[in-house]
Amino acid sequence: MVKVNIISGFLGAGKTTLIKKLIAGAMQGEKVILLENEYGEVGVDGGFMKDAGITVTELNSGCICCTLAGDFQKAIDELIDTYHPERLIVEPTGVGKLSDIRRAVEEAREHHPELTIAGCATVVDAGRSRIYMKNFGEFFIDQIKSAETIIFSRTQLLSAERVEKSRALVAEQNPEARIITTPWDDLDAKVMLETIENPVKLLTLADLPEEEDEHEHHHDHDHEEHEHHHHDHEEHEEHHVDEHGHCSCGHDHHDHAHHHHHGHDADEVFDNIGVETAKRFTEAGLRDALSKLSDEEEYGSILRAKGILQAEDGRWLHFDYVPGETEIRYGGADYTGRLCVIGTHIDEAALRTLFGV
């Protein structure tokens, strides 16, 4: 038997961070393979995951619902025949539809009956659920409705009232799903995996853990500042999609005969800029450039930026950006510098000027 876990989530929700936590804390001793699908011209997640010693097969095939199915079947064949894994983790692109991935896994089972879907989860940024539901509902709501478990990220940055509002909003779309709201630092990876793999178990008093003393977790974040930012971010609305998936961009769901089903492809709604460069950066210079991505009039609406760039001192800077949150760390080298920016109405020329590429 090969257990299959599908970990979905919108851009920047924290899928990769969650997968690392699960592998390190709940899957030790298992032969685990991660299969990612990257949306964009430059796939950079492989570099992040290689640092953790994880085997990665990247599928940089663009639109998930139009081109992934064939590649997915081939990838499954190669992974199972080559590595004979005990567990396969599928990480779909953040702008893909989870329903398409689930369908592809079911089709793969026709050739590999040993595959068993052992849990399908969607990671949701608790502070951005409302704005993403309004602006990108066709993709975001599909990810929620197609999962048995919803895992909120960044709840430690929000008040309990704010988390509850997000929980209720998501529960309206998928009343049957289990919704994890506890901050990840406070939750054991084994508990998270058990919740993902046993999503329909009814909670009883016997399931509640006994009280025990636990150390407090301290965070260096300014919670009020983060909450204020998320609030401002959610108040801005640019590309609206209603609960039926109809959007304000003028696209007609039924105009595209090449679709497997009605709806938009990711490349109809989202722009992506992929760049390879040998330019060297300073950490301060990179941080300054990333801080300017919030200027929508100048650069467009940037939802995610990530990359691996060489520093002037020869080390390699790994960065990850979502609105209001930037992470830069030093990591392993890549074959050249790479960065990827995803959003809507992106001004590519302005972005290239900003990064000097």
N, C-alpha and C positions, 0 to 999 in steps of 0.2 A: 504494500500500500504506500502511495505517495500522498501525503497530506498537502493540500493546496490552501494557502491563506492569501486572500486578495486584500491589500491595504490601499485603499483609494483616498482621495482628498483633493480639494481645490488647491490652486497654486499657493505655495508657501505655508500650507497648513501644518506641516511638520511630519510628513510621511516617513522621510528618511530617518529622522531622529527617533521616531517610534520604532521603526524596524531595527535600528541599532540596539535600542533598549531591549526589545523582545529577544533578539538573537543572543545578546550578551547575558541576559538574565533569566531566560526561560527556555532556550533551545540549545543549551550547551550539551555536547555529546551527540547531537544529531548532525546528519549530513544535509546542510541547508544550501539551497541555490536561490539566488535572487534574480528575477527576470524583470527588467524595467522597460517601459516604453517612454521614450523622450519625445516631447513635442518641441520642434525647433531645429535650426540648422546645425547647432553645435550641442552635443550631449556632454554635460560636464559631471553629472552625478556619478558616473563610473569612477572618476578620480577620487571623489569623496569616499566611496565605498571600498575602493581598493586599499585605502589606508587602514581599513578595519579588517583586511584579510578576507574579504568576501568575494566569491566569484560572481562576476556580473556579465550578463549579455545585454547589450543595449540595442534597442530597436528604434533607430532614428528614421522612422518611416512616415513621419508627418501625421496626417489625419487618422485618428484612431478607428473611426467607424468605417472608413472607406478602404484603408490599405493594411490595417493591422492583421485581419483575420488570417490571411495566407501566411504572413511572416510568423504569426503566433504559432500556428500549427508546426511550421518548420522548426522554430526555436524549441518547442516542447519536445519534438522528436530528437533533436540533437542533444538537449540537456539530459533527457532520460537515458538515451543510449550511451552517452559519454560519461556521465557522472553518477548515474543510478542513485539519485537523491532520495532521502527519506522525507524531506519537506521541500516544497517549492513555494517561495513567496513571490507573488506577482504585484508589482508596483506600477499601476497605470499612470499615464500622463495626467497632470493636474487639470488639464482642460479637456479631458476625455469623459466619455459616458461609461459609468460602471456597468450599466446593463449590457453594453457591447462586450466588455471583458468577460462577464459571467457567461454570456452566450458562447464566446470563443472557447472558454474552458470546458463547457458542456460538449462542444463539438470535438474538442481534443480527447474527451473521454471515450469517444467512439473507437479511437485507435489505441487508447491507453486506459483500459478499464480499471487499472490500479489507481488512477487519480481519484481522489476524494476531496471535495470542497469542505475544508474543516473550519471554515469561518471567513466571513466577508465583512470587513470593517471600513468605515469612512472616517477620516480625521477631519474635524471641523474647527477652525479658528473661532473660539467662542466670542471674540470681540468683533467679528466681521460677518457673522452668519446672516444678519438682516440685509446688509448692503449687497452681499453676493447673491442672496436669494432674489433680491429685486432686480439687480443688474445683469446677472448671468444665470437666471433661474433654470434655463433649459439644461445646463450642464450641472449646476450645483444641486438642484433638486433631484435630478436623476441619481447622483451619487448618494444622496440621503435615502431615497426610496428603495435603492437596489441593495442596501446593506442591512445586515441583521444587527450590527453593533455600530453605534456612533461614538467616537472618542473625541471629546473636546480637548483642544490644546490651549495653552496660555491662560487657563482659568485662574492661575495664581496672580495674574495682573488685574483681575476684575473683582468687583464686589460680589457678594453672594446673590444680591438682587439682580445684578446684571447677568450673571451666569444662569439664573433661573429663567429670566426672560428668554435667553437664547435656547435653553433647554426646551421650554414650552413651544417656541417657534419651530424647532426641529421636530419635536414630538407630533406637532400637527401634521407634518408631512409623512411621518412614519411612526404611527402610534405603537407598533409592535416591537420597535427596536429598543435594545438596551442602550442607554446613553451614559457614558463614563464622564463624570464632571470633576472627579478628584484630580488635583494637580499631579503631574506625572512623577515628580520627585517624591511624593508621598505614597505612591502606589507601587507595590511590588510587581515586577514584570510577569511573574507567574500568575498573579491575580488578573492582570490585563489579558493574558493569553487565554486563561480559563474562561473569562467573560466573552472573548471573541469566539471561542470554539463551542461554547454552550450558551448561545444567546436566548434560547426560548425557555430556559428553566425558570419556573415561577419562584419568586422570592418568598421565603417563609421566615418565621422568627428563628428557626433552627439554623438558617443560613447566615444570620448576623454574627460577626466575630465577637468573641468575648473582649471585654475592655482590658487594655494593657497599657503600660506606660510606654510612650514613644517620645523620642527627642523631637524638638521642634525644628522645622526647616526655615532657614532665613534666606531671604532673597534680596539682592542688591538693587532691585528695580524700584523706581518711583511709581507706585501703583496708581496714584491719582493722575500723574502725568500720562501714563499709558491709557488709563480709562478715558481721559479727556481726548487723547488722540483718536482712539477708536471711535469715540462718539462723533468727532468731526468727520472722520473718514466715512462713517456710515450715513452722515447727513448728505454727503455728496452723491448725486445720482447722475449717471451719464448715459448708460446703455441699458434700457429697461426691458426686462422680460417678465411677462405676467405668469400667473400660476399655470397657464396652459402652454407655456413655452413660446408665446408670441412676443417678438421683440420690436423695439422702436427703430431698428436700423433699416426697415423697409424690405427685408428679405421675406419672401414667401416660402413657407415650409415646403410647399409641394412643387416648387420650380425645378428641383434638382433631381433629374431622373437617375443619376448615378448613386443615389443613396441606398443603403440597405433598408432604410425606414425613413419616415418623415423627420424633419428637424435639420438643424444646421451642423456643418462640420466645424471643427475647431478653427480651421484656417479661414472660415468665413467671418468669424467674430473676433478672433484674436490675431494680433500682429506679433511676430517674433523676429528679433535681430540676432543673428549668430555671427561672431567675429573671432578669427584667429589672429594672434599678433605676437611678435617677438619683443614688443616694447616692454621696458621695465618700469615699475611703479614704486612709489614710496607708500607705506601704509597710510600716512597722513593724507597724501594726495588721493589715494583710492577712497579713503573714508570721506573726503571732501566731495569727490565726484558723486558718490552714492547718496550723500546727504541732499544733493540737488535734484534727485530724481522725483521728488515730491512736487516739483514745479510743473503742473500739468499743462499750463499755457506754453511752456518752452519745449517740453519733451513728450507730451501726451500722458495718458493714464498708465503708469507703470505698476503692474501687479506683482512682478517678480524679476529679480536679476540675480544671477549667480555665475561664478566662474573661478578659474585658476589662473593666476597671473604671476609672472616672475618679479621679485622685488629687486631693487637696485643692488642690494647686498648679496644677490645670488639665491636667496631663499625663495620659497614659493608662497604666495598669498592665496588662500582659499576664502572666497567671500560668498555671502548669502544675504539677499535683501528682500524684504517685504515692506510695504508702507509702514513707517514708524519703527522699524526694527532692522538693525544691521549687525551682522556677525562677520568678523574677519579673524582668521587664524592662520598659522603657518602649517603647511603640510607637505606632502610629497610632490615631486616634480612631475610635470606632464610633458608630452612631446613638443608642445608649444603653448603659449598663453591662449586661453579661451574664455570667452564670456558670452552669456546669452541673456537677452532682455525680452520679456513677454508682457504684453499689455494691450491696450486699445488706442487707436489713433496715434501711434508712435511716430515721432519725427526722427527718422534714422540719421539724417545728416546732423541734426543737433546732438544726438547721442554720440555719434562718432567724434564730433568736435569736443564734447565733454570729456570723453575718455582719451582723446588724442590718437584715435585709431582710424 
